[in-house]
């Protein structure tokens, strides 16, 4: 199975936030939380938060208590999205998984290296802000800085961030305003139900980020 180029990832059209959120809760046992949504204002789409210059329109938490609202109950999920069908689908990190966030160019380079190395890979999202998030086992926040240093890289010089407790990933079919929708670069499947540990994927990710930004030891 070859790694797809950025423009060749299949479009995930027709997915409804409610149905998708329920599937994440039921099939993957992920907590989900409804986020902001897009509203039509004077012929344009704007974020429900009301900020005209919102950096992630329709793709961020709707209120400060979002972590307490996150749930893995399909029944509760249905109630939440029935109340606001347009709400984005957010996945809290630091619970069932952490996520390693890298630039899109580095992410696709890392995917190609992982395939050649035959590494086990978890789900990977690709967002319209040209970032990719690699799902790994919880605990990556504490592990990754040391792992990066052990590979000879300075963490501060790499455009690589770990999302853990208190963070979230915007999941398909969430839309970032007019920029487009979040997509799966590597879809959740039965084969990747068991997530990799950060130490199993950090080498190709660190290498790709170092090459992408010209970082060095």
C-alpha positions as CSV (number, residue, x, y, z in Angstrom):
1,X,0.0,0.0,0.0
2,X,1.7,3.2,-1.2
3,X,1.7,6.5,0.7
4,X,-0.5,8.9,-1.1
5,X,0.7,12.3,-2.2
6,X,-1.0,15.3,-0.4
7,X,-3.5,15.9,-3.2
8,X,-4.4,12.2,-3.5
9,X,-5.9,11.5,-0.1
10,X,-9.5,10.4,-0.7
11,X,-12.1,13.1,0.0
12,X,-14.4,12.1,2.9
13,X,-17.6,13.6,1.6
14,X,-21.0,13.1,3.0
15,X,-20.0,12.4,6.5
16,X,-22.2,13.9,9.1
17,X,-20.7,15.1,12.4
18,X,-23.2,13.2,14.6
19,X,-22.7,9.9,12.8
20,X,-19.0,10.2,12.8
21,X,-18.7,11.2,16.4
22,X,-20.9,8.2,17.4
23,X,-18.6,5.9,15.4
24,X,-15.5,7.3,17.1
25,X,-17.0,6.6,20.5
26,X,-18.5,3.2,19.6
27,X,-15.8,1.7,17.4
28,X,-12.6,3.3,18.7
29,X,-13.7,4.0,22.3
30,X,-12.4,7.6,21.9
31,X,-13.8,10.4,23.9
32,X,-15.3,13.1,21.7
33,X,-16.5,16.6,22.4
34,X,-18.5,19.0,20.2
35,X,-16.6,22.1,19.2
36,X,-17.4,25.4,17.5
37,X,-19.2,25.4,14.1
38,X,-19.6,27.6,11.0
39,X,-22.4,30.1,10.5
40,X,-23.5,31.9,7.4
41,X,-23.0,35.7,8.0
42,X,-23.6,38.2,5.2
43,X,-22.9,35.6,2.6
44,X,-19.7,34.2,4.2
45,X,-19.0,31.5,6.7
46,X,-17.8,32.6,10.1
47,X,-16.9,30.8,13.3
48,X,-19.6,30.5,15.9
49,X,-17.2,32.0,18.4
50,X,-17.8,35.4,16.9
51,X,-14.2,36.3,16.2
52,X,-13.9,37.7,12.7
53,X,-10.2,36.7,12.6
54,X,-10.6,33.3,14.3
55,X,-7.4,31.3,13.4
56,X,-9.3,28.0,13.3
57,X,-12.9,28.8,12.3
58,X,-15.3,26.0,13.3
59,X,-12.5,23.8,14.5
60,X,-11.8,24.6,18.2
61,X,-13.6,24.2,21.6
62,X,-16.9,26.0,21.9
63,X,-16.4,26.9,25.6
64,X,-13.8,26.8,28.4
65,X,-15.4,23.7,30.0
66,X,-15.0,21.5,27.0
67,X,-12.8,18.9,28.7
68,X,-15.6,18.1,31.2
69,X,-18.1,17.7,28.4
70,X,-16.0,15.1,26.5
71,X,-17.6,11.7,26.5
72,X,-17.2,8.2,25.2
73,X,-20.9,7.4,25.6
74,X,-22.6,7.0,22.3
75,X,-25.9,8.0,23.9
76,X,-24.5,11.2,25.3
77,X,-22.8,11.9,21.9
78,X,-26.1,11.7,20.1
79,X,-27.7,14.1,22.6
80,X,-24.9,16.6,22.2
81,X,-24.8,16.7,18.4
82,X,-28.6,16.6,18.2
83,X,-28.6,19.8,20.2
84,X,-26.0,21.3,17.8
85,X,-25.8,19.3,14.5
86,X,-23.2,21.6,13.0
87,X,-20.7,21.3,15.9
88,X,-17.2,20.2,14.9
89,X,-15.8,16.9,16.2
90,X,-12.9,17.2,18.6
91,X,-10.9,14.4,20.1
92,X,-9.3,15.2,23.5
93,X,-5.7,14.0,23.7
94,X,-4.0,12.6,26.7
95,X,-6.8,10.0,27.2
96,X,-7.0,7.1,24.7
97,X,-4.0,8.6,22.8
98,X,-1.5,11.4,22.4
99,X,-0.8,13.0,19.1
100,X,2.5,14.1,17.6
101,X,1.9,17.2,15.5
102,X,4.2,18.0,12.6
103,X,4.2,20.1,9.4
104,X,2.5,18.4,6.4
105,X,5.6,18.2,4.4
106,X,7.5,16.5,7.2
107,X,4.5,14.2,7.9
108,X,4.3,12.8,4.3
109,X,8.1,12.3,4.3
110,X,7.8,10.4,7.6
111,X,4.9,8.3,6.3
112,X,7.1,7.2,3.3
113,X,10.0,6.3,5.6
114,X,7.7,4.4,8.0
115,X,6.3,2.4,5.1
116,X,9.8,1.5,3.9
117,X,10.8,0.5,7.5
118,X,7.5,-1.5,7.8
119,X,6.7,0.3,11.1
120,X,3.3,-0.1,12.7
121,X,1.3,3.1,12.3
122,X,-1.7,4.5,14.0
123,X,-4.3,6.9,12.6
124,X,-3.0,10.1,11.2
125,X,-5.0,13.3,10.5
126,X,-4.2,16.0,8.0
127,X,-5.7,19.4,8.7
128,X,-6.2,22.3,6.2
129,X,-3.6,24.4,8.1
130,X,-1.0,22.0,6.6
131,X,-0.3,20.1,9.8
132,X,-0.5,16.3,10.5
133,X,-1.2,14.6,13.7
134,X,0.2,11.0,14.4
135,X,-1.8,9.1,17.0
136,X,0.4,7.3,19.6
137,X,-0.1,5.8,23.0
138,X,-0.6,8.2,25.9
139,X,2.5,9.3,27.7
140,X,4.2,10.7,24.6
141,X,4.3,14.2,26.1
142,X,6.8,13.0,28.7
143,X,8.8,10.7,26.5
144,X,9.3,12.6,23.2
145,X,11.8,15.4,24.3
146,X,14.2,12.8,25.7
147,X,13.7,10.5,22.6
148,X,14.5,13.5,20.3
149,X,17.6,14.3,22.2
150,X,18.8,10.7,22.1
151,X,18.5,10.9,18.3
152,X,20.9,13.9,18.3
153,X,18.3,16.6,17.7
154,X,17.5,19.7,19.8
155,X,13.7,19.6,20.5
156,X,13.5,23.4,20.4
157,X,14.8,23.4,16.8
158,X,12.2,21.0,15.4
159,X,8.7,21.9,14.4
160,X,7.3,18.9,16.3
161,X,4.8,19.2,19.2
162,X,3.1,16.5,21.3
163,X,-0.5,17.0,22.2
164,X,-1.5,15.4,25.5
165,X,-3.7,16.2,28.4
166,X,-5.6,19.4,27.9
167,X,-5.1,19.4,24.2
168,X,-7.3,18.1,21.3
169,X,-7.2,17.0,17.7
170,X,-9.9,18.2,15.2
171,X,-11.2,15.1,13.5
172,X,-12.9,14.5,10.2
173,X,-15.3,15.7,9.0
174,X,-14.5,19.0,10.8
175,X,-14.1,22.0,8.5
176,X,-11.6,24.8,9.0
177,X,-13.7,27.6,7.5
178,X,-13.3,27.9,3.8
179,X,-9.9,26.2,3.9
180,X,-11.5,22.8,3.8
181,X,-12.0,19.7,6.0
182,X,-9.8,17.6,8.2
183,X,-8.9,14.3,6.4
184,X,-7.4,11.0,7.4
185,X,-3.9,10.6,5.9
186,X,-4.1,7.1,7.6
187,X,-7.6,6.1,8.4
188,X,-8.6,4.3,11.6
189,X,-8.9,0.6,10.8
190,X,-8.9,-2.7,12.7
191,X,-5.3,-3.1,11.8
192,X,-4.2,0.1,13.6
193,X,-6.6,-0.3,16.6
194,X,-3.5,-0.9,18.8
195,X,-1.5,2.3,18.7
196,X,2.3,2.5,18.4
197,X,4.4,3.9,21.2
198,X,6.0,7.2,20.5
199,X,9.5,5.7,20.6
200,X,8.5,3.5,17.6
201,X,7.7,6.4,15.3
202,X,9.8,9.3,16.6
203,X,12.9,8.5,14.6
204,X,11.3,9.1,11.1
205,X,9.3,12.0,12.4
206,X,12.3,13.8,13.9
207,X,14.4,13.1,10.8
208,X,11.6,14.5,8.6
209,X,11.2,17.6,10.7
210,X,14.9,18.2,10.8
211,X,15.2,17.9,7.1
212,X,12.0,20.0,6.6
213,X,13.3,23.0,8.6
214,X,17.1,22.5,8.1
215,X,17.6,21.8,11.8
216,X,20.7,20.1,13.0
217,X,22.5,18.9,16.1
